Amino acid sequence: MNKRFPTEFVFQVFALAAAIILVHAFYVAVVRPKADAFLVEEVAAMRADEDYVARRSVYVMIRDYEQEACFVLMFWAFAIMGYKAVASGRENRLLSQELVPLTESMRVLPEDVPELSRRIQALPPRVQNQLLPRALLAGLQRFQATRNIQDVSTTTQSVCEAESERLDSELSMIRYITWAIPSVGFIGTVRGIGDALGQAHKAVAGDITGVTQSLGVAFNSTLIALLISIVLVFVVHQLQLMQERLVLNTEQYCDGHLIQHLQVQ
């Protein structure tokens, strides 16, 4: 566990840098040139035909800096959640293995604990740091120390509860991102409305092009931010559900593969 945080932190930093570079490169190479070309065509068409009905373009909707920032945050959050989902999937696969090989009729006495503990301690360090080996090893050591089966159950549950709290606390960055994205969209709304008010004198003179473009920035930034938030919150809940199932399945594993085999004498 001590090595997991620096590794995850470095991954988050590189994921943020990669998201910024890739999204900005896509905006510079594709989004903004196509959005500018579309706007030029629309202005020319409206000047040529007073009855022309303006079209909408996805590139125009996402062209501004607020939308770019929202996509950067979205891909950063996806990268973090992908990292956590892979880690949870790896721990879930461990539940299909027999870390404590016991048949249905076998009973474990306190004298058998050292041998079973050595099997778990012989696992690679990366595997030992996962939830299931830690819960099993804590339960075995508790059984050897107290010779009380109820203490073993309490110990394994405590390890699982602590892991659940840790997993939940590590989602704080993702929750912050899901809060920040609508806020960035609202900043775009304020900026767009401010620009529109700054060009009100042009609208009075009959030129409403600048006002409509500024209002477009205001509404498009909010729209894109809300759409991204809807998708992101759904994925966050799926990740949280996966982690909760991991903890519950680990508790059931400890009960079925260890605790029910324990016998004081």
Secondary structure as UniProt FT lines:
FT   TURN            2..3
FT   HELIX           4..26
FT   HELIX           27..31
FT   HELIX           32..48
FT   TURN            50..51
FT   HELIX           58..61
FT   HELIX           65..94
FT   TURN            95..96
FT   TURN            104..105
FT   HELIX           110..112
FT   HELIX           113..121
FT   HELIX           125..128
FT   HELIX           131..146
FT   HELIX           149..169
FT   TURN            170..171
FT   HELIX           172..198
FT   HELIX           200..205
FT   HELIX           209..257
FT   HELIX           259..261
//
